[in-house]
Structures are given as C-alpha cells and as structure tokens.
Amino acid sequence: MKKVHIVPHMHWDREWYFSTEESRILLVNNMEEIIDMLENNPDYPYYVLDGQTSVLEDYFAVKPENKNRVKNLVQKGKLIIGPWYTQTDEMVVGGESIVRNLLYGIKDSEELGNPMRIGYLPDSFGQSSQMPQILNGFDIKYSIFWRGTSERHGTDKTEFYWESGDGSKVLVQLFPLGYAIGKYLPEDEEELQKRMNKYFRVLDQGATTDHIIIPNGHDQMPIQKNIFRIIEKLKSLYPGREFFLSKYENIFKELEKNESLPTIKGEFLDGKYMRVHRSIYSTRMDIKAKNTRVENKITNILEPLASIAYRLGFEYHHGLIELIWKEIMKNHAHDSIGCCCSDKVHREIINRLYLAEEKTDQLIAFYKRKITDSIQTDRNEDRLTAFNLLPYDRKEVITTTVVTKLPSFKLEDHNGKEIDFKVLEKEEIDPGLIDRQIVHYGNYKPFNKFSIQLKDTVPAMGYKTYFVIGAESNVDHTIEDNNSIETEHYLVSVNTNGTLKITDKQNCKVFDQVLLLENGGDDGDEYDYSPLSNEKIISNNDAHVEVKKSQNQFTAKIEIKVKLEIPSNLEKRKINKKDSSVVVTWNITIPNHQPLIKIKAAIENDAKDHRLRTWIPTGIASKFSVADNQFGLIKRHVVDPAMRYWEEEGWEERPDSIYPMLSFVGLFDDEHGISVLTNSTREYEILGDNHDTIAVTLFRSVGILGKENLTRRPGRPSGIGLATPGSQMIGKLELEFAITTHKGSITKSKVSRIAKEYTTEIQTYNKIPYNAMKLNPSGINTPASFSLLREMNSDTVLSVLKKAEKEDELVLRIYNPSEQGVECSFELQDSFHKSSEGNLNEMPISSVNVEDSKIGVSMKRNQVKTLLIK
C-alpha cells in the first residue's frame, strides 16, 4: 500500500504584507490550540513548528509562563522545533549569517530539548550550492525545500542526494507542490477527492518509494482540529493507501533504504515549476545595501576585533553580539530580505538594521577604546591606533581623523619613527560635542578635526599605535586639484558624458564608458523586474555632467555628478516625456599603490517605476561569469540555456541571467580580467553583443507588492496587489562598490581575497583626554603593537575570527575559493597552543598538530573549515 504521511505544521512568516505584531497575536492564539491538542489528545503525535525558534521567542515574550509546557512537549518529541532561528534566504545573505542562524537556532532548541535535524527551508527563493556543506557542518544530513529544481539538474524525482563541490551531501525530500497542499483539507468528500487526485498524480510520479508526504498546514494556519475525520474520509476514498499523522523524520528513514537515489549538484534557481524571482535581489536596495554593510561590519570588523581584545584580557561580549545577530536574522527570512512586503513591514526591517548597525558601531568603538586606553606607555600624548583585522601584514593608505587642541602636529609610531601624512580637510569642532563637561567648566576653545591620510604597514590580525605630538610648522590642506589622474596602476580620465576611460597600465588594456548609466521603465512588482515593451533605454549620453578631480601622493579623487532627465512614471515613459530626474554623484577614490577603484554612489531619485543600472565594459567576450556565494565561488552561464525553450515548456518565469553575488562578480580571459567588488548591491547581469559588460543594479523603483501577467512572469500574481509607495525609492540612496583589474583568472588573481580586503578596511581610534562617556582604567596593560596570528600562505580567505560560544577558545574559520585543493597554515602569537578542527557548530571533530606555534589543515576547493584554538 502507498503510505501517506500527513505532517501537521504551520508555515510562519513573522512578517509579510502583515506586521510582526499582527502575526504575534495570531501566534499566541495558534500556540494555545497546538499545546492543548498535543497535551490532551494521545492520538495526535506530532506538530512541526516551522523549523525556526524565533516563533517560540515571539511566543514566550507574551506567554513566559508556558515555557515549561512547551519544553515538556519538545522533550517528549511531540512538538518539533528548530534547527533555524529564522528561515533564512540563501541568495543575498552571507555565509556567516546562515551559519549563525543555525548556531543560534540549535542553541535555542537545546534549551528546550532536541532540534529537528533537517535543513527545513520550504519557501526560500532558490537554493545555494553550498547548503549541503553548511548543513553537514551542523551534523544535519537531511534537507526539505520547494523552489528552484527542474529535470535539467539531473533527475525528475522528488527524492535525491544533493552534493556540494567539496563532497558534502544531504538527502533531499522535495516539496514538488509546495508546503501547503494539505491546508484546510475539506470534509466534503467530492471536494477532498478532487484535490487529492490532483496531488497524488504529481507526488506518485516523483516518489522513489511507497511513502509520500501531505504537509497539513499553511501560512499562519491554525491547527486543523478535524484532521481525524479527514483521515477517515481519505481511507474510505482511497482504500489502496494508508493515511496517518507523521513527522518528516519518518519518511527520511524510509528514503535511506533506497540505495539507487540519484545525486545532483549545483544551485537551484530554475523557475520552471515554482517561482524563484531572479530579479528580487534589487527590490528595496536601501534595505539590501544596509544588510550587506552590517553583515560585513559584524564578521569582518567586530568579531575579529573582539577576539583580539579577548586575547589581551578583555571580556568577549557574546550576549551583545548575539543580540546583533538576532536583530538582523529577523530580516533574513525570504520575504523580509527579499523585500516583498508592505511598507510598514519594510519600516520595521530597516529599523532593525539601524539598531543592529548602531549596536555594532558602538561595540567596535568600545573595543578599540579599551585596547587603546590600556596601552602601557610613559608617553602622555594623544594616540592614534590602527587595527588590521586580516591575518597578514597590510601596507595601505589609511584615511582617518585626528581631533586635537593642537593647531599643528606630527605623528610618531611607538618606535619613535615619524610618519608622513597629508591633510585632506580641517574643521573646528565645538568642545561640547566631545564632552559637555569641558564647556561646563568654562573652556570654550574649539578643537581641530583633521582628516588625514598616511601609508604604513599594520601587523597581521593586530594593531599599531601612533602618538600625536605638537609641531611648530603649520599643518595645512595639501590635496591639489589635478586634471589628469595617474596612479601606479591606472590612467583615468572622465568622458564628456560622465563615464570613465581607464587605462590599465599593468595589462596594457583600455576600458571605456565605465559607469555608463542605464535607465528603463519597470512595470513589475516587489518580486520581479518587468520591462516596458519597445522602450528606448535612457543613458547618460545626454546627461548634465559636473566633474572635480584632485590627487596627492596617496590617492586620487574624482567626483562626477550626472543628472539624467527621465519620465516621472510609466505613463510618461510610454510617451517619452522626460519630466523628472535621477541624479548620481560618483565619489571615486583610487589608491596610488593598489589596482583598485573605489566608488561611492550618492543617488537622488524623483521618479517612479524604473530601474537604474551601471555598466562596466570589460572587452572580454564571455560564456560564463564567476561570482562568490557562501564560502566559495560559482560559475554561471551569461545566457541561461533555458531561454530558448522556457515559453514552450510553460515555465513559471523567464530564466533571465540576473544573479546574486555576495562580495564580487567578474569576467576574465587568458590575458586579463575585471571584477566588481561590492559592499552594497548584490545583483548583476552580463550584457552586450559579446556578453562582455557587467551590469550592476543600483536600484529598482516599483509601487506594488504583487502583480499578475508580467512580461517575464505570466499568469497569477505573486503576493497580493497591495500598494507599496515606499518601494518607489523616492529620495536618497548611498551605495559602495569597487572595480579591480587583474591578470588571468579570478582564482589565480585571488579576487576573493581582494574583495575581503575591500570590505575589511583598516580601523582607527583616536584617544584624547576628553570623552563624554567616562571609563575607569581597565587594570589591563596592552602593548603598543600587537599581532594575534598570521597566515603562512595566501590561498585561503578568512571568513571570521571569533570566540567560541561555549569554550575558552577562538574560532578561526577559513575557506578555499581556488580551483584546487590547498594546504593552509597559521602562525600563532603564543608559544604553545592546543588546537583542533571543528564543525560549524564549534564542536571538535579531529585534532590538529601544533608545531612551533603553527597549525595547518588541508582544504578542498570551495570548502570551509573551522579551527578551534585553545
């Protein structure tokens, strides 16, 4: 007999077109009914609480008195919770964010009992190729999802093994019809049979055993109290099938008995049977850009800085850092970070990001201050400390500020060597802004705030201190206007239309029309871009352009203001009436010593329903692009082969080659390559007759949550037809990205490391005798210069350095983005260490030899490894 596992569950979107507080009220109601059923009906064996512990966190905030009741049900195995904190997106959320989502979800689950050991993401918009590795890192060997697969991945079955590039593997139970086919099962036998006949045809065709799943739940759906009457009717209607309440683990036990299951690899972004929304990566770019920046601040700055402080004797504030992570992980659910929500929900999302960034910034400043204040020295001068949070020495231009009462000063390092610097700007600061007590006691003399640049080497995973000493000679503004911009690597000029002409001196290549703007109408919704038919795209060839250029011995700066005249809405676009504008101000910084062009875009938008992208022509005719995903790289077609037949096969959406990146995307040939690095937007497409141009999306402007019959997405609407004027992106937006050129391939040029450097700027702290927030001396003496650890080769990329959650040890996580296996090793600061290799859950799995304070491991391509250092 066919065995039908009916799995009671509810899919819980914390927010969507409704707010978190609205859903919380329903949650309290639903949880009371679930608890009552599980406690009082012995025939009702299980209930799956959507795989995310944030649901319980929301519930306990209202009903803390029920925590023991829930705990009792979890420990009996009746209420099934975890393993996630929230059901994460996999496309525009970083690897460390996904790891922490599982880390904290499992931690929260273990306080109540045992988590469900299934990577349960039934509604995420696509599946990252690295998920099997991440799940295996938490001893999870099963996965359930819905969106993104089709036969072209290698199987038409709904049960298969899914393998990452490093060999990690999970057993998948696909939901071919989604997680809600068993929602509100009707008692009317004719209606019930009509529904089930439709489902059984698909489920039976895809199954590899006699076991299939009917998920009995839906979005915010209360428990179906009449489920036993439904089951009796099903038994009567289908005497050849066995129906019973079950849980997901039960079917995996049956699937494991099948030794002939296929194994498939890769990411799943096909919209053949279910929509994955390939252009959702640019909806509400203000939210997505801020999320990128906050993620990078936590993992690239805060956690390694806190690790240095911890090694020096200060407290590692796990509680504060967990609060930050949970603040942003509430935003990482697919609808939330996809930004296919109501305006009021987007206000909640961006407010959480503001709170998370403020907490992060203040904790970073606190650690820098504690370390700098505690430096053991007989010198009384003010100090400037530079922190390098990567595991190798960095000789770079450092742009920072010095606040002082001195009219003029010089800098000396802790060895007494004078450091050359240049002043970019000088301004007076009211003393009350620094410490109101200064003014309270009658000292109204202003401070001087100097913006300066210097170039020096800062030690690996450590810091270096400079002393601010009074000088007789005046320190004046030293940057000069310059019509020609030339550095060690580039000759850069500005074209009349506001684009760049870049001569790469190392590769002897010229790239013209860089940063050309492309503007077109967007008749889509918050899920997907939809172009207007036969529209003439607007570029900045007719734009009003203003240019300023300057350069000193450290950097060159270019400011380009481009004003595009564009239609104010879709109706005006249809008649090509340009009655509005979008203004982009490019603030470009080019270090003299690096092959890097840093770009900050300040955008002012006054129009509705359009998309703005910028082009980076490469001259490299390409069949594939290479971008990064979680802990590795992914190679993608510049034109999806399914574009030839998607309409004929009736796909749910057109497979445009609009893709996500996390920190970079690039093109290359045998001679050279160009990559775009990002600390904001994470959406790109490869354009041009020869597919040689990287188009980076700056923003999309739309005014409705969901529409029907889009040009590239025929049929029913996604979401609902709710007006979302906030998603029109009227107002100001700031983005950060960079361009780098290199010889040869992306892996040989180690672009992953260049991107990590770009998003991990050297940090500084300026200690002066005044601070409104007083601190007592720490009682800890820190050195004037310090290095915690140093890499011995340069093939891997640091993911994070942090303190372990439970043990007195540091977690050093690295990954290998190269084309082959590598050996990596690190030299540690102390003379003796005990070290082990751990999993992503920070549990030891094997010992690692320590010899002469050096540790090392072997790594496969696209593999992530965690070292636990005592």
TIVEXDO-46053 format. One record per residue (C-alpha): x, y, z. Coordinates in steps of 0.02 Angstrom, whole numbers, plus 50000, padded with zeros to 5 digits. Example, Ala and Ser with C-alpha at 12.3 -4.5 7.8 and 13.67 -1.06 7.14 Angstrom:
TIVEXDO-46053
506154977550390506844994750357
end
This chain:
TIVEXDO-46053
500005000050000500535017949968500875025950135500345044150153501225053850291500105068350343501255080550434500395094050538501335110550532501125129050511502215139850399502555155450499503025171350407503425183150550503005197250432502475199650252501025210450198500585209950384501695215850528502625205550658501435211550792499905206450693500625188950667501135187850851499315189850905498835175350790500355165550851499785166451032498075160150981498775146150872500055140451001498725138651135497745126951021499305117150971499855114651151498105109551204497985096551064499705089051098499415088351287497655081351285497485070251131498625054951138498165050650957498905067050894500775062650892501735077250815501705095350764503105103950665503385121950718504085127850551505905124450586506265141250668506465145650851506055164150829504235158350830504475152451009505445168051055503965178550999502755167351094503745166951257503845185951255501965185651280501735169151373503305165651476502265155251596502035142051459503875138851430503885123051538502355116251448503225118851281504835111451349503905095851407503135093351234504795096051146505675083451259504295070751227504595073051040502835079251008503205097550970504585097850839505655113650839507215120750754508515119750686508455137650619508225154050712507305160950560507015152850391508445160950300508585166750122510055158450033510435170449891510855187649962511285182650140513115179350184513865162750236514205167950415512405174050432511745157050380512955148350498512415159350644510595156450601510865137850630512045140650776510805151050875509305140850817510095124850881510655133451040508885139651074508165122451032509345113451150508745124151295507055115651271507545098651202508215092451036508085101750870507395094150712508945088750615508275093850445508805108850342506995114150326506785129050207505135125950119504895143250043506615150950010506805158749837508135146849770509445135549847511305139449863512515126149801513435127149967511965122450078512405103850093514105108750162513345120950285512045108350343513355094650363514345106850469512945105350598512785086350581511215088650476511065075950335509275079350277508515093950182506745099150134506385113150011505215117749868505885130649746507205130149609507375112549540506895105049372507345089649269508845098149192509775096549358509845077849328508265069749397506375070749386506195062649557505745071749716506995062149823508835063349787510525066949861511165084749843513045087149845514145102449867515785104449774516785098449924515845081949931514635086450071512955078150042511165078950107509665068150070508285079249998506405077350009505755089849883504035097649903503555097449718501895106149753502455116649900502205115550086500335119450088499465105949985498645099250142497975116050200496195116350265495785098950199493905098950167492665086650242491625086750084492135070450001491935076249821492995091649851494265081749951494445068549815494605081649679496065089849771496945073749818496825066149644497735081249576499095079949709499325061049702499725061449516501225072849547501775065249712501715047249650502665051549491504095059649586504205047349731505565033949738504695023749875502925019749927502975034250051502355051850011502045067550115500505078450130501035093850232499495098550332499735117150356499905134250276500445152150311499845156850488498615142250479497865136450644497915117950686496615107950590495575100950732494515089650622496005080650546495445063550612493785064750520494755069750364495875054550382494375042950397493635050150237495305048150148495405029850200493665027350130494055036349967495755027949940495715010250011497365006549925498265019550028498695020550212498445037750294499175042850461499875057750556501765058050546503345068550551504675072050420505995061150503504915045850475504945047350287506835050250283507065033550371506155025550225507095035450093508765029950163508315011950122508335016349937510115013449877509805019449699509375037749732510175049949609511455062949663511385080549591512455095949616512385114749598511255129149644509395128049609508695143749527507515136649398505795144449389505005130449289503805123549418503895136649553504465154649554506165159549621506075178049573507805180749498507655199649500507095201049681508905204349730508705223049695507005226749773507165240049909509015242449880509135253450035508745238150142509825226050045511325237750041511205241150227511095222550263512675219550162513595233150257513025227050429513455208850391515205214050339515445225050491515005210950610516065197250532517495207450459517715220450597516785217350760517105198950791518965198550749519215214750847518315207150997519425191750978520995202450989520285211151142519835194351220521615187951193522265203651279521185200351431519535209351398517805201551401517085194651240515295200751244514365185651175512695192351239512855208851147513445200650987512035187750989510785201951006511515209950849511465193750751509665190150801509175207950755509745205650575509225187350562507435192750592507685201550425508425186350337506815176750309506445175450123505035188250119505945200450233507635201450146506755198849979505805214850025504175208649952503215215850100502095230350145502835247450176502515246250364503475229950370504925237450272504985251350402505165237950536506525229250436507565244850407507345250050588508055233250644509545236250529509795253650602509775246150777510965232150728512185244250646512145256050794512485241650914513895235550801514695252750780514635256350966515355239451015516755241550887517145258750960517105251551136518385237951097519535249951005519435261851152519765248551285521305242251194521995259651156521635266651330522575252051408524175253551307525655253051427526735268251391527595282551481527085294551343525665306551381525255311951203523615308251118523605292051021523015285550854522875266650842522665257350677521865239950679522145227050541520845213250553521545201750420522855188050454524285196150358525265212450365524455226250262525375241250191523985252750142523395270550135522425274250295521145288150290520635293850464520335308750577521335316550718520425327550843521575338450947521765355351033523425356850942523485368850794524805357950715525515340650749526595326350688526405307650706527685295550779527505276750794527925267750956529745266050900529915284950881529875284650690528985299850615527585295050496527235305850345525415310850320524375322750217522905333150274521335331950168520255343650270520255353750431518745359850530518375366750702517345356350824516325363350967517045356251129515305352351194515105339451055516585330051127516205331751313514945344251381515925344951545517285354751453516065368851420515275366751592516925371951669517125386951555518315380551420517545386151256519095384351148518645373550996519515357650944520295354950774519715339950673520975334850540520525322450404522185314450357522975300850252524515290750290525305275050220526065262150335526135243450373524955237150508525345219950582524305204450546522705202550648523295216150764523635234550782524945248250786524965264250887525475281850835525715296550952525035313950912526405326550953526345345450944527305353050799527895370650761527565370450574525765372650516524785357850451523805363850302522635356450174523785347550050522675339349919522785347849750521625349349602522275339349457521595337549281522505321149246522355306049361523755293449356524235280349486525445265749486524115255149403522925266549309522755281649198520975288149219520045301749125518225307249128517235307248966516045321448924514545310248968515195307049144515895289649113517685284149145519045279449023520265268149117521965263049052522615247849145524495250549142524925233049204523865223749075524015236748936522125237248915520915251648894519135251248963517985264948903516235270748952516435263349126514985268249242513795271649099512045273049172510605262849101508835268049145507235259549091505445257749148504965244349273503175238149258503505224649386503195222049570504215219049727504615201549667505175204349489505775216949362504665218849209505235229849064504125240348955503995233748777504895243448639505555256348761507095266548717508315264748861508965281048933510845282848963511925297249016512445301748840511275316648853511535319849038512115335549126513845331949200514945340749328516715334749368518015338149504519715329549514521135330049640522635319649690524045318549818525445306049846524255293249923522635293849823521705301749680519915307649695518615310749562516865317449591515645315949446513855322249458512725315149323510935321249305509795310549197508175317949134506895303949141504995301649140504155303049309503105287149292502615273249173501295283149081502535297049044503795283948986502565277248860502535294348775504385297748815504025313548915505535317349024504795327449165505845320949311507625316149353508815304449440510495311449496512005300449528513555307849609515045296249592516365298949727517845289149663519445285649761520945277449678522395272549793524055276049709524775259049757523315247049727522405240849571520765246449646519485259649601518315262849748516615270349707515305277949819513685282249734512535295549807510875294049715509385305849718507825298749636506245308749598505395296549478504325280949494504295263849411506025262149338507675252849356509415260549361510975250549324512775254749288513865246149159515665240649174516265235848998517685223149003518075218948822518045200648874516835190248769516135177848894515075162248907515155161949097515275173849243516085169649410515365176349572515515171549753514225162749857514355156450036516155150550066516575148349883516345152949701515015148849573515125148749383513545153849288513005155049106512905172949043511365167048947510335153449029510115139348900508285138048953507955154948872507745145148709506305134448770505545141748930503965147748843503725131348750503875121748913502755133849007503955139449142503255149549287504515163349250505795167749117507555162149166508455178749140510275178149190510045190649331511025183449476511585187049653513355189349715513945191749894515545201649876516075200949692515745195849513516995195249372517415190849192519115185149128520035177548981521795170748959522555188148968521605198249096520055200249199518935213349280517945210849438516665221549527516765220949717515285226149823514865232149996513065235949950512115229849796512195211149763511345209649592512165208449422511865203249242513095200849098512585211048944513195215848771513255207648600514805198148657514225196848839515695207348893514865220249005514465218449190512845227349232512655231049417510925235749478510885251849578509035250849621507295246249563505805257749590504085249349600502445253449685501525237249715501865221249811501215208949681500535209649503499885197049379500425193649199502125201849198503085201349035504325188849105503165180749232501495176149153499945171049247499415173449427500115187249537501495183849662500955190449831499465202149833499015218349745499485229649891500125247249854501905249949917502385268049879503915266249991504665254149866504705267849735506355272949817505975291549806507365301049894509195297349929510185281249922512035277749953512955262749880514765256749886515675245749762517365244749678518215239149518519835229449507520815223149357521955208049360522995196349255522225179549215520785170949301519815176149456520505161749558522325164249506522165182849542521375178949712519915190749688519045183149839520455189949949520415206949863518545207849898518835203150080520135217050094518935229450015517585225550143518835225050288519585242350293520915246350422520055253650575520725267750684520415275050855520975292350912521235293551101521145311051176520975316451359519105320051337517615308651315515815311451369515665293051418516925290151557517775273551589518815268251738520535260851700520375242551647521835236351751522485227851593524105232951509524105231351320525635233051207525855247551086525915235050942525165217750935524845203150816523725188550865524035176750718524755176650544524365165950391525825156550315525115155650138523865165650038522715152849956521265153850078520105167750135519695171950314517835170350347517875175450530518875175250690517795174750846517725167251020516855150451035515105151351107515415138751247517275135351263518795145651309519485145551133519505155550972518585150250815519595153150656518535149750501519285149850327518765144150153519625139349992518995148349835520385141849721520205128849583521095115149677521465108449850522695118349956523695117150115523455131650234524345135750396524395149350527525725155150648525015159450818525595173050935525845162151089527235149251109526055134651147524315130551086523105116151084522065115950927520755105250841519715105550685517885108650723516245108750632515185124150601514325121150767516015123750851516155105650907517865097050889517945083250759519815079750745521455085450821522645097150732524515096450759525345111750834527185113450795528215128850835526585138450862526005133750686524405124750639523845118750469522475109350376522125103050201520655110250108519655105249955519005117749827517525128049891517735120350063517525129350228518455123650384518415128950565519935128550679519675128950867521195136850951521445135051138
end
